Amino acid sequence: MTERPNHYSAEDIQVLEGLEAVRRRPGMYIGSTDQRGLHHLVFEVVDNSIDEALAGYCDRIEVAIHEDGSVSVQDNGRGIPVGIERTTGKNTLEVVHTVLHAGGKFGGGGYKVASGLHGVGVSAVNALSAWLEVEVQYEGHRYSQRYERGRPVTEVMDLGKAEGRGTRTRFLPDTEIMHSLDYRFRTLTQRFREMAFLTRGLTLQCRDERDGREATYHFEGGLKAFLHLLNRNRKRLHEAFYVEGDVDGTHIEVALQYTDGYAESVFSFANNINTVDGGTHLTGFRSALTRSLNEYARNAGIIKENEGNFSGEDVREGLTAIVSVKLADPQFESQTKAKLGNAELQGQVASLFGEAFGKWLEKDPAARTIMEKASTARRARVAARQARELVLRKTALETSTLPGKLADCSERSPERTELFIVEGESAGGSAKQGRDRRFQAILPLRGKILNVEKKRMDHALESNEIKALIQAMGCGIGSQFDLSNLRYGKIIVMTDADVDGAHIITLLLTFFFRYVDELITSGHLFLAQPPLYRITSGKSTEYVYSEEEKDARVAELNGSHIELQRYKGLGEMNADQLWETTMNPTARQLLQVTIDDAASADRVFDMLMGNDVPPRRKFIQTHAREVENLDI
């Protein structure tokens, strides 16, 4: 046995200078190096311009995606200062772009409110870019500097006198670090629209030079306009409630409205950053909402003396709400700013919102409508709890009592297991024969599952298919969801590439988004990509996954004897073909399901699966030509 060296000394310690730490561990600063991280780079630069808008110095931001894969962001704010920074002895413009934790957001003099926290935003972008060029119009002059992989390659140059003010940053993400430069215009503009809603008077324009698309956002209505957009396809039960005010230096805005739906759609923001994981501001809102409605119900005699209070789940059914706070020193839990941690925010939001909402309930007749909805929700909650407990009791038993249709795997470690949800017995049979029984489980569904967008949870849990799915996954549902009990590391939806298959996928995604969305946000949900064609040329056989791939390959094989087989269903494949093309981890293609924008996803599911037909028809007509790999 070879003896391992055990000497550990100062020589083993590495100190990463400058921005090298960002390049070595990019995930710590932008979350990931995939498409989500790529978009995060854009948002970091735009956030700096948003900070100028929040400070009252900027009312226009222009973003452009250029044909070479670079992105530029231009604003009409004050411009990044130039001149010597006393600590480093370098030009301030260079310091901001090359030194971590440098910026105008620490001492309180530059910004009273800022979305940035750590002063690493633009410097991290610089570190992860092949090149970055910044141009500033500041105090009557124009200045510029260029960087390559975080290092300045020019001095700060004075380009002479110039009118106006502002900053223009253009950068090309480094493909040595980022997986691709595939920007999604819709993902970017959805975020920009939110920013415009949250900053009244701001005009935010985005153009894509790759295909000529352009979008411009400007909303004087603020959160009320945002709320109207979220609920435009829903039946609203009352006029929107809105409150705005300041508590101990924190500016707080809350808008809410109840609809006749069953899902809760609540979105929180801190300094215009979408805190997707919530935080203390959201906790303060929810506690004050529940308390205010219970106090009103008690005083009005709606809840009797011998009855318990409404739960938070009861009073949030059908609720759409937006909570936005702007504060001087936001304490986010990470550089990606997913959760706000300032302890004082809970009491501040609860105080301002609770007082205003309590007065509104006393005066507005909508209070009675809300009470009726909460009462109905409470009755449904009791029924759902009983149904859920029955499902969970069965789930907690040994594997032998799992759904009879489930073909389980022998491996028990979730990190190494996969559950394929397949359509019908025919596909289920092929999948069961073709799988690797050691780590792949198969759950065939009979027909289409219930559309949970139109049903409360108690009705959803009456569905045998949904019960089987919950039992198989093992992690519960709704308020009793526990990710640590998930039995499979990957949940993979595998359906035919036809209209019925697309419908089943939509129904399943609706179920996951509404009831177990943490499966999506934690990266456990995937879509299998079965091939569309089998191409045989002589003794050679290959599979392609789109019409474009098929046409290109056929053109390459021109002159050869070619046989084409179009797969219209998984059941048409024999077991070894299904394994080889769709289930084998070393050869298959999987699409991971993600939520880039929760507010947008909420609107789309409501539009596609809700009761209002005209918006759904319009959506389908608008996007029909964007559909790929669909057999009609």
GUDOPA-244711 format. One record per residue (C-alpha): x, y, z. Coordinates in steps of 0.001 Angstrom, whole numbers, plus 500000, padded with zeros to 6 digits. Example, Ala and Ser with C-alpha at 12.3 -4.5 7.8 and 13.67 -1.06 7.14 Angstrom:
// residues 2
512300495500507800
513670498940507140
//
This chain:
// residues 632
500000500000500000
501374503374498946
501761505794501813
499859509033501244
501624512318502045
500208513866505194
502323517009505378
500175520159505312
501937523513505469
501683527147504468
502960526174501024
499683524318500419
497578527439500879
496446529178497699
495515532854497619
493501533769494538
494341537290493513
491870539797492059
489045538252490110
490636534816489766
488355533504492528
485315534367490397
486712532514487389
487592529466489511
484205529308491270
481694531142489058
478724529325490596
479311531133493905
478721534458492178
476161533836489415
474563530571490517
475578528452487515
477391528560484176
474426527406482095
471752529529480454
470445530717483819
473898531983484771
474241533625481362
471063535614481972
472253536426485486
475259538225483996
472883540496482074
470737541119485145
473775542078487241
474685544860484820
471070545996484446
470699546025488244
473342548748488445
471266550905486109
468130550079488092
469902551365491210
470369554690489457
466632554691488690
465753553892492303
467945556804493375
465976559083491044
468775559780488551
467797557506485652
464551557085483725
465715555130480657
467649551870480252
468412550265476900
469575546648476576
470775545107473311
471730541527472404
474266541817469581
474896539366466759
478353538464468091
476863537244471403
477783540331473368
475259542377475347
475213546112475948
473395548007478705
473068551779478536
471409554175480984
471052557911481459
472086557878485117
474876559836486744
477650557746485223
480266555768487155
482657558258488768
486182558702487457
489151560063489354
491559558463491786
490137556160494466
492113556969497611
492460553416498997
493978551830495883
495410554859494142
493738553700490915
490999555253488822
487576554641490365
486194553304487093
488854550597487051
488399549783490734
484660549247490328
485289546755487509
488308544877488865
488061544818492662
485518542678494498
483408544440497122
484053547875495635
481175550233494872
478992553067496038
476565550903498024
478404550445501296
478727553814502990
475250555068502172
476469558157500352
476112556906496784
472806555059497102
470073555074499720
468540552016498034
470383549477495879
469733545991494553
473432545118494802
474724543870498123
478269542643497887
479755545042495336
480689542069493157
478084542377490399
479847544191487569
483288542971488655
482027539367488537
480592539994485071
483943541435484036
485791538400485394
483540536004483465
483688537911480171
486123537417477297
486056541212477107
484136544090478588
484086547707477470
482647550500479572
481951554038478429
480916556760480861
479626560276480341
480472561975483590
480574565678484458
480823566855480843
483403564354479595
483319560881478026
485630558173479396
486219554541478420
488201551467479400
488502547910478054
489088544691480003
489815541126478914
488938538307481318
488772540823484127
492098542532483491
492336546086482138
494055546224478734
493807550010478389
494027552906480757
490923554935481561
490836557190478513
489371560695478397
487646560894474998
486865564587475312
483862566712476086
480368565252475764
476831566285476520
474526564282478711
475412561630481264
475173557904481791
476969554566481507
477199552088478627
478596548614479318
479150546019476607
480480542555477410
481003539183475755
480674536254478208
483670533941478150
482786530630476454
485712529018478300
483459529299481375
479875529768480159
478318526783478407
476757528832475606
475703532317474529
472107531277473842
470169534204475293
466405533799475568
464756537057474626
461535536160476430
463340535295479684
465159538612479669
462131540715478774
459945539052481403
462414540211484040
462672543664482469
458900544009482501
458878543248486214
461544545895486777
459459548457484900
456364547603486943
458337548022490145
459906551356489161
457217553790488133
458309556190485420
461166554006484156
461342553105480462
463200549849479819
463887548801476235
465353545530474981
466224544719471391
467629541534469886
469817542201466866
469903538495466047
466320538524464763
465113542120465081
462768541609468030
462236544558470344
460225545281473491
459770548483475484
458185548710478951
456890551730480856
454170551569483524
452829554504485482
450436552192487339
453181550387489260
452114547369491311
448441547842490455
449271547481486772
451389544400487578
448509542877489532
446121543551486653
448470541681484293
448707538688486619
444923538437486954
443842539468483484
442635535947482606
441024535254485980
437676536190487442
438475538884490008
436309538987493123
436921542659494015
438881545754493131
442572545592493988
443781546573497453
446958548680497521
449012550294500269
452260552216500103
454274553789502905
457546554128504789
458498552491508071
461861553349509653
463423554179506292
461985551165504440
459598551870501574
456878549222501425
454269548505498744
451656545746498798
448972545008496214
446520542117496451
443376540761494885
441348537574495257
440124535543492291
437789532591491965
440752530255491416
442364527897493910
446076528591493518
448043531097495580
450156533471493454
452290535659495703
455465537379494508
457986539274496591
460668541785495658
463430543594497503
464941546617495760
463385545312492532
465084541918492899
462646539013492657
463208537130495914
461960533815494572
462551532080497914
460761534825499838
462191536091503087
461232538193506077
459161540683504054
456982537857502721
456689536283506180
455504539625507595
452887539971504861
451517536460505286
451278536648509067
449502540030508912
447112538774506227
446079535762508290
445803537789511502
443759540590509899
441280538229508271
440838536209511461
440262539368513505
437660540553511017
435991537135510976
435829537022514792
434438540538515086
431861539897512364
430746536604513920
431819534588510882
434030532448513121
432081531301516155
433516531149519672
433899527373519567
435543527382516122
439233527552515310
440824530307513263
441363530252509537
444782528886508634
447161530679506330
446328528071503694
442627528959503981
443036532703503515
445531532429500652
443397530315498336
442822532292495138
445064535130496354
447259537094493982
449614539487495759
452815541441495242
455042542575498100
457790545050497244
460223546635499683
463029549104499105
465621549435501844
469104550818502376
470917547656503492
469345544497502054
470750541289503486
470336538638500814
471317535091501582
473545534796498499
474842536783495553
471921535414493485
469598537273495900
466886534628496127
465887535287499763
465832538399501949
467034538013505519
466629541421507229
464905540551510520
463334544006510940
461406543678507666
458961541146509104
457595543589511670
457745546581509323
455699544933506580
453282543365509049
452678546721510748
452107548822507635
450107546254505687
448150544875508646
446845548270509751
445831549385506256
444303546034505295
442298545838508542
440755549259507851
440008548256504258
438201545103505416
435956547171507685
434899549464504853
434927547372501677
432071544940500926
434644542666499292
435529541491502815
432413539322502928
433324537731499601
436814536959500874
435344535448504043
433059533185502034
435997531974499986
438107531344503108
435248529421504746
434857527216501688
438624526722501560
438651525658505223
436032522970504590
437994521801501557
441223521808503593
439744519423506145
438615517101503354
441978517409501609
443842516690504839
441901513478505312
442516512434501700
446182513435501903
446730511568505163
445236508463503583
447631508756500653
450601509439502929
449757506543505235
449876504231502257
453116505836501100
454752505331504483
454191501561504333
456620499118502796
457340499009499083
454858496158498671
451980498607499171
453230501101496579
450993501499493514
450467498134491860
451260499590488452
454683500828489670
457637498734488520
460168499742491166
463963499508491043
466290497649493391
468492500641494271
467234502620497284
469524505665497238
467591508615495690
470833510057494274
471089507060491948
467456506361491031
465026507530488362
461244507367488023
459828507381484486
456216508523484237
454919507055480981
451712507270479017
449627504108478774
450189500408479236
451810499856475822
454595502374476405
454794501211480005
455400497647478839
458241498662476525
459749500857479229
459589498111481853
461335495662479518
463924498156478283
464901499811481585
467830499062483824
466031497484486773
468803498422489158
468031502141489200
465074502873486887
461438502640488028
458412502864485711
454984504302486547
452453504014483687
449498506413483815
446113505457482463
444938508288480236
445196511960481162
445457512990484797
443057515483486352
443498519173485500
444359520496488970
444115524116487805
440331523776487963
440108521667491142
440870522041494846
443330519643496400
440630517476497993
439164516795494542
442612516269493031
443359513602495640
440308511646494514
442144510915491253
443694507436491246
446452508561488891
447446511481491124
447333509280494219
449584506740492503
452029509489491517
452188510886495063
452663507442496577
455405506565494113
457381509773494710
457039509470498492
457549513163499322
453954514193500041
452059517141498634
451081520703499504
451871521831503037
453085518330503938
455610518168501104
459048517023502302
461778516841499678
463967514711501943
461499511828501487
461711511864497685
462378508278496571
463922509099493185
466553511694492291
465136512193488808
461434512322487945
461250511906484147
458060512439482131
458187510288478985
455303510644476497
454642510348472784
455536513296470560
451936513945469548
449000516105470630
447924513707473385
451462513465474690
451795517257474785
448501517487476673
449640514932479227
452899516820479735
450959520052480298
448645518393482821
451581516890484699
453541520144484690
450468521921486057
450292519379488882
454004519726489699
453941523544489538
450852523987491702
451379521266494307
455067520235494408
456915523138492781
460004522503494922
460631519429492793
461124521826489878
463137524494491673
465432521872493216
466194520372489789
464479516969490030
461989517162487128
462884516258483530
461254515574480158
462487512636478086
463172513261474400
462277510183472327
463453510195468695
461117511101465865
462821509043463156
464885505917462680
467117506238459632
468555503082458084
471169503258455336
472674499903454426
473836498335457672
473890501676459482
471053502727461788
470717506048463562
468041508089465323
467181511773464964
465079513917467253
463655516637464992
462476517288461458
465511519509460905
467914516739461936
466099514278459675
466215516579456633
469897517364457159
470868513703457554
468821512576454561
470522515266452463
473934513989453606
472987510418452647
471650511485449257
472143508731446712
472154505970449291
469273503589449843
467491505087452845
464690503688454965
462803506090457245
460659505033460163
458555507722461865
457783506912465495
454301508063466421
454390506522469870
456727504960472403
454768501723472074
456025501392468483
459590500952469736
460789497634470947
462409497562474364
466034497739473252
465300500693470925
463591502590473733
466557501944476017
469098502879473392
467436506155472355
465535507478475344
466453505768478609
470174505017478467
471881507774480557
474956507708478313
473033508335475068
469650509927475837
468570513547475696
466787514965478763
465278518420479146
465382519746482703
462240521610483711
463050524981485260
461124528087486293
462924531174485024
460070533489485962
457462532339488487
455050535164487666
455144534333483968
454755530602484657
451769531361486879
450085533310484056
450806530644481443
449406527772483513
446321529826484322
445907530692480648
446399527160479311
444570525218482013
442075527698483487
438453528371482613
438845531407480334
438867530169476706
439588533314474565
443074534003476063
443981530328475594
442888530412471960
444866533594471364
447963532116473049
447791528963470916
447294530941467699
450200533236468568
452675530488469449
451534527649467168
454440528099464769
456976527890467587
456017524286468414
458647521690467531
458533517883467205
454738517645467371
452933515012465333
449497516310464274
//
